[in-house]
């Protein structure tokens, strides 16, 4: 805890643009890839996942550190090469793919998805359009629709084509090129739907159950739906005021699995009630809104602005997914709740992120004062 606070102060004091320097970014990016590779070779395993690396007396989770490193790298890239066309986006994809693959192989689906959230947010902030984002997420939409109802997927394909024809920004292209690109995008979505069964088999069995149990947890209440049902019971029994700290039947009786990490919000809801849970959510909303404001205020420096929006997206994704899975509206993805879930590396990364936001706020303001004077 105190080490994290110290790191937050240190990162707040260091100018944020140091981390996006052309000589610094490649070093930390490659070093982080090295740590991720080391996890695969000599990492510690727990509950079927190999995510931890022992460095002497210290145990690290490099996938958590990778979130910050990827944000640094994207910020440095987009400062030099902002998004001016749809094809510029694929250069940014090249940044997140190597760490995302290594993290996915651990396996750590939640962190892999975090990279995607950061990528979409920073690309949109740096010049991507809503239509660009739709194209990027459309294969995922096709996978989900095909899994739930293939007929919906077949309706989605022509609808996507019409939307791209009307709103895709490259209207200065020759009509034949536009039609060809739209056919390619729709064809890729058709291929994604057909490949769904094969892609589904790439996931571990427990990951498959996590992604499907939230739809109907009562279908397997003692198996894949157990986590969500126990969480719902805990939050519901807490009511407005809660049962009292340390007095929750579900949490203290160990009915809630992973109650110190993934499902810590269920413990909070049961023992402290809706009142405290509401203020916790409000605190997270304040952090995210503040991050958005800092990103807007530092827009004169793309590196700081993109870094701030990337950190905001990371916090927002973690909070939304974690709380969503405890109340049954999102699949269980193994995403920690910032500052509350147990985990040393995750807490360090959360506090460092706050320090970075403070650094962006302070140094962007000082640079504006220097310009005025």
RAKAVEN-V68144 format. One record per backbone hydrogen bond with DSSP energy under -0.5 kcal/mol. NH is the residue of the N-H (numbers start at 1). CO is the residue of the C=O. E is the energy in kcal/mol with one decimal. If there is no record, write none. Layout:
{{NH,CO,E} {NH,CO,E}}
This chain:
{{5,1,-2.1} {6,2,-2.5} {7,3,-2.4} {8,4,-2.4} {9,5,-2.2} {10,6,-2.4} {11,7,-3.0} {12,8,-1.8} {13,9,-1.5} {14,10,-1.8} {18,15,-2.1} {19,16,-1.3} {20,17,-0.7} {21,18,-1.2} {24,21,-0.8} {25,21,-2.6} {28,24,-2.2} {29,25,-2.4} {30,26,-2.3} {31,27,-2.5} {32,28,-2.0} {33,29,-2.0} {34,30,-2.2} {35,31,-2.0} {36,32,-2.4} {37,33,-2.3} {38,34,-2.3} {39,35,-1.9} {40,36,-1.4} {41,37,-1.4} {42,38,-3.6} {43,39,-1.8} {44,52,-3.2} {46,49,-2.6} {49,46,-1.5} {50,106,-2.3} {51,44,-0.9} {51,49,-0.7} {52,44,-1.3} {53,60,-2.9} {55,53,-0.6} {55,58,-3.6} {56,54,-0.6} {58,55,-1.6} {60,53,-3.0} {60,58,-0.5} {62,60,-0.5} {64,61,-1.8} {65,61,-1.1} {66,62,-2.3} {67,63,-0.7} {67,64,-0.8} {68,64,-0.8} {69,65,-2.1} {70,66,-2.7} {71,67,-1.8} {72,68,-2.4} {73,69,-2.4} {74,70,-2.7} {75,71,-2.4} {76,72,-2.4} {77,73,-2.3} {78,74,-2.9} {79,75,-1.5} {80,76,-1.2} {81,77,-3.3} {83,126,-1.2} {84,82,-0.7} {88,85,-1.1} {89,85,-0.5} {89,86,-1.2} {90,87,-0.7} {91,88,-0.9} {92,88,-0.8} {92,89,-0.6} {93,89,-1.7} {94,90,-1.3} {95,92,-1.4} {96,92,-1.2} {97,93,-2.0} {98,94,-0.6} {99,95,-0.6} {100,96,-2.2} {101,97,-2.6} {102,98,-2.0} {103,99,-2.5} {104,100,-2.5} {105,101,-1.8} {106,103,-1.4} {107,104,-0.5} {108,103,-0.8} {110,333,-0.6} {112,108,-1.7} {113,109,-2.2} {114,110,-1.5} {115,111,-1.8} {116,112,-1.2} {117,113,-2.0} {118,114,-2.5} {119,115,-2.5} {120,116,-2.5} {121,117,-2.2} {122,118,-2.5} {123,119,-2.3} {124,120,-2.2} {125,121,-2.1} {126,122,-1.5} {127,124,-1.2} {128,123,-2.6} {133,129,-2.2} {134,130,-2.4} {135,131,-2.2} {136,132,-2.1} {137,133,-2.3} {138,134,-1.4} {139,135,-0.6} {141,137,-2.2} {142,138,-2.7} {143,139,-2.1} {144,140,-2.4} {145,141,-2.8} {146,142,-2.5} {147,143,-1.7} {148,144,-2.0} {149,145,-3.2} {152,149,-1.0} {153,149,-1.5} {154,150,-2.0} {155,151,-1.7} {156,152,-2.1} {157,153,-1.5} {158,154,-0.8} {159,155,-1.4} {160,156,-2.7} {161,157,-1.8} {162,158,-2.2} {163,159,-2.3} {164,160,-2.3} {165,161,-2.0} {166,162,-1.9} {167,163,-2.7} {168,164,-1.7} {171,169,-2.3} {173,170,-1.1} {177,174,-0.6} {178,174,-2.1} {179,175,-2.5} {180,176,-2.2} {181,177,-2.6} {182,178,-2.4} {183,179,-2.3} {184,180,-2.0} {185,181,-2.4} {186,182,-2.7} {187,183,-2.7} {188,184,-2.3} {189,185,-1.9} {190,186,-2.1} {191,187,-2.5} {192,188,-2.1} {193,189,-2.1} {194,190,-2.0} {195,191,-2.1} {196,192,-0.5} {196,193,-0.8} {199,195,-2.6} {200,196,-2.7} {201,197,-1.2} {202,199,-1.2} {203,200,-1.3} {208,204,-2.2} {209,205,-2.1} {210,206,-1.9} {211,207,-1.9} {212,208,-1.0} {213,209,-2.3} {214,210,-0.6} {215,212,-1.1} {216,212,-0.8} {219,216,-1.7} {220,217,-0.9} {221,218,-0.7} {223,220,-1.2} {225,220,-2.3} {226,223,-1.3} {229,225,-2.3} {230,226,-2.5} {231,227,-1.9} {232,228,-2.6} {233,229,-2.3} {234,230,-2.2} {235,231,-2.6} {236,232,-2.5} {237,233,-2.3} {238,234,-1.2} {239,235,-0.9} {239,236,-0.5} {242,238,-2.3} {243,270,-2.3} {244,271,-2.2} {247,244,-2.4} {252,248,-2.4} {253,249,-1.3} {254,251,-1.2} {255,250,-2.4} {256,250,-1.2} {257,255,-0.7} {259,256,-0.8} {261,258,-1.3} {263,258,-2.5} {264,261,-1.2} {266,263,-0.5} {267,263,-1.1} {268,264,-2.1} {269,265,-2.6} {270,266,-2.0} {271,267,-2.7} {272,268,-2.3} {273,268,-0.7} {273,269,-0.6} {274,239,-2.2} {275,240,-2.2} {276,272,-0.8} {277,273,-2.1} {278,274,-2.8} {279,275,-1.5} {280,276,-2.1} {281,277,-2.3} {282,278,-2.4} {283,279,-2.0} {284,280,-2.0} {285,281,-2.5} {286,282,-2.1} {287,283,-2.0} {288,284,-2.4} {289,285,-2.8} {290,286,-2.6} {291,287,-2.4} {292,288,-2.1} {293,289,-2.4} {294,290,-2.5} {295,291,-2.2} {296,292,-2.0} {297,293,-2.8} {298,294,-1.8} {299,296,-1.3} {301,298,-2.0} {302,300,-0.6} {305,298,-0.6} {305,301,-2.3} {306,302,-2.9} {307,303,-2.2} {308,304,-2.4} {309,305,-2.2} {310,306,-2.3} {311,307,-2.3} {312,308,-2.4} {313,309,-2.4} {314,310,-2.0} {315,311,-2.3} {316,312,-2.9} {317,313,-2.6} {318,314,-2.2} {319,315,-2.6} {320,316,-2.6} {321,317,-2.6} {322,318,-2.5} {323,319,-2.3} {324,320,-1.9} {325,321,-2.3} {326,322,-1.4} {327,323,-1.4} {329,324,-2.6} {330,324,-1.2} {332,210,-1.2} {333,331,-0.8} {338,336,-0.6} {340,337,-1.6} {341,337,-2.5} {342,260,-3.1} {347,343,-2.1} {348,344,-2.2} {349,345,-2.5} {350,346,-2.2} {351,347,-2.4} {352,348,-2.7} {353,349,-2.2} {354,350,-1.6} {355,351,-2.2} {356,352,-2.5} {357,353,-2.3} {358,354,-2.2} {359,355,-2.2} {360,356,-2.6} {361,357,-2.4} {362,358,-2.7} {363,359,-2.8} {364,360,-1.8} {365,361,-1.5} {366,362,-2.1} {367,363,-1.9} {368,364,-1.4} {369,365,-1.9} {370,366,-2.1} {371,367,-1.6} {372,368,-2.1} {373,369,-2.1}}
